[in-house]
Amino acid sequence: MSDESARRLREALASHAVVLLAVSGGPDSMALLHLAAEWRDADPNAPVFHAATVDHGLRPEAASEAATVAEWSQALGVIHKTLVWKGEKPVTGLQARARDARYALLAAHMRDIGATALVTAHHADDQWETMMIRLARGSGVAGLAGMSRDQPFPGGRLVRPLLNLPKAVLVEHCCARGQKFFDDPSNADPRFARSQWRALAAPLHRLGLTCERAAKLSERAEKSDRALEWAAARFLEDAQIPTESDVYDFSQARDAPVAIIEYFLQLALTRMSGAPASRLERVERLAARLKTALRTETELSATLGGCAVSLTRDRRLKFALEPPRKRGR
């Protein structure tokens, strides 16, 4: 593994005093664990590293594997904790629910140990799969940016410093250090979308859809995404009516590109409700309706992301939280 990878790890985490490493026991996360331990051994100012393994309770051998990861972590001088996903498991959408449960457990453990960063070992092959899945779903620019190297996370930041490295390099890193690792059988389970894309990787790479080109697409999409968000944020601040909460002067939006209105809606809804906006398709539909209402000088009422949105004749765009819905008995 190159010195560049170690440098990126240090740059990404230099501002954090306590860091939690998500270590599943696969070659990627074990390589991450070794990188962190090597940094700590060489630099007295390195963060304090903790490791955690999530036992999803989906395979009978998961508990013993987590115990082995604990031994590997302790051999490197890294404090380890096994986090268990308890309760009944869903029949459908298992991977998505498992991911949500995993991050919730890790966020809680971050609070317990005072960590301000969660580090995962997502690599270039993972990024390629993510982008292929999103491309197949018709994702927008934000989706094609793929996984971020550093993003907000409950209690701190979620950092992925190994996104530029192919999995083969991480496997080689472990082998060079005599580090054993586990191969998760779910990675080859054809029921899951990632496994299906993984099976298609080799022929698609030959056609030019390589990890390197996907990474370049990701970088370019991320630049465009940030530019659109920056422009929408400026528009939002300029349109905000100081004397009224969550009300905007939308008269200048008639000539605005529809993409700016879409980003504006997502920012305004997030500011209003504290949660990300709903599906992109719904945001796009509302943005198109707003453009039509502006052009035809008509009023508009809609709901989106738990908010009521209304455009008045005087071109005021208002947002309000929807009242709780009454459930029938």
NORGI-V585645 format. One line per field, one symbol per residue. ss: DSSP state (H for helix, E for strand, L for the rest). phi: phi as a letter, one per 30 degrees, with the letter a starting at -180 (. if undefined). psi: psi as a letter, one per 40 degrees, with the letter a starting at -180 (. if undefined). A space follows every 10 residues. Layout:
ss = ???
phi = ???
psi = ???
//
This chain:
ss = LLHHHHHHHH HHHLLLLEEE EELLLLHHHH HHHHHHHHHH HHLLLLLEEE EEEEELLLLL LHHHHHHHHH HHHHHLLLEE EEEELLLLLL LLLHHHHHHH HHHHHHHHHH HHHLLLEEEL LLLHHHHHHH HHHHHHLLLL HHHHLLLLLE EEELLEEEEL LLLLLLHHHH HHHHHHLLLL LLLLHHHHLL LLHHHHHHHH HHHHHHLLLL HHHHHHHHHH HHHHHHHHHH HHHHHHHHHE LLLLLLEEEL HHHHHLLHHH HHHHHHHHHH HHHLLLLLLH HHHHHHHHHH HHHHHHLLLE EEEELLEEEE ELLLLEEEEE ELLLLLLLL
phi = .ddddddddd ddcddcdbbc cdbdjddddd deddedddde dcbdcdddcc bbcccdicbd dddddddddd dddddcicdb bcccdcjdcd dciddddddd ddddddddde ddcidcbccc cebdddddde dddddddidd eddddiddda bdaeilbccb dcddcdeedd ddddddcidd accddddcdd dcdddddddc eedddddjdd ddddddeedd dddddddddd ddddddddde dedbdhbbdc dddecdeddd dddeeddddd ddcibeddee eddddddddd dddddchcda babahibccb cdddicccbb dddeddcdd
psi = hidddddddd ddedehdhhh hhhdeidddd dddddddddd deheeiihhi iihhhefehd eddddddddd dddddefhhi hhhhhiiiii difddddddd dddddddddd ddefiehhhi fhaddddddd ddddddefia dddeeahidh iiihebihhg eedehidddd ddddddefhi iihhdedehe diddddddde ddddddeegi dddddddddd dddddddddd ddddddddeh hdehhfhihe deedeiiddd dddddddddd ddeeiiiaid dddddddddd dddddefiii hiihfeihhh hidefhhihi hiihhhhi.
//
